């Protein structure tokens, strides 16, 4: 399993979205990579599965959802009507594979939009950070620009723009920043050019709703964890 698995379900509506006037904005430069000598080992040597009872797991993910909703106004000051909720359809509670998807629904000057935060416990994501930059023949999305950015603490950030394989003339419609942590957990934050909760035709935004910096702040927040 890789982190891209959690993005795939949200792009199914892309084919139904209208292509009314849009402008492809220049991608924002990603965070600066720290110099390192080698690729981050994955999974990290000290990664161990987290054991929780079902009630403990449910309490932990509800707490994460509430926390994301509480910090979102600071990261996105223009957001109004913020509602965060656990996406139970994308939530895993299996031996060695535990993760939660959190949808953050809000409105900005353009209209309603959703961001997605994914928190995966240690040993859940099996493939290394560089895998996100490779083409997945099964996925309907392909990385248009992808950078693995090693961090001073030994972790790695992946900043990736995805575009549809079926609509090659469309601009990238998804930006995801994924934090591969030294404890073996992965936290991702994903934003879109369209509203993933509206099935009818939409006029695309001129740029993806959240910036690389905003997504990085979410993905690297130490409070977002299922590691312990």
Buried (B, 14 or more C-beta within 10 A) or exposed (E): EBBBBBBBBBBEBBEEBEEEEBEEEEBBEBBEBBEEEEEBEBBBEEBBBBEBEEEEBBEBBBEBBEBBBEBBEEBBEEBEEBEBBBBEEBBBBEEBBBBBBBBBBBBBEBEEBBBBBBBBBBBBBEBBBBBBBEEBEEBBBBBBBBBBBBBEEBBBBBBBBBBBEEBEEBBBBBBBBBBBBBBBBBBBBBBBBBBBEBEEEBBBBEBBBBBBEBBBBBBBBEEBBBBE
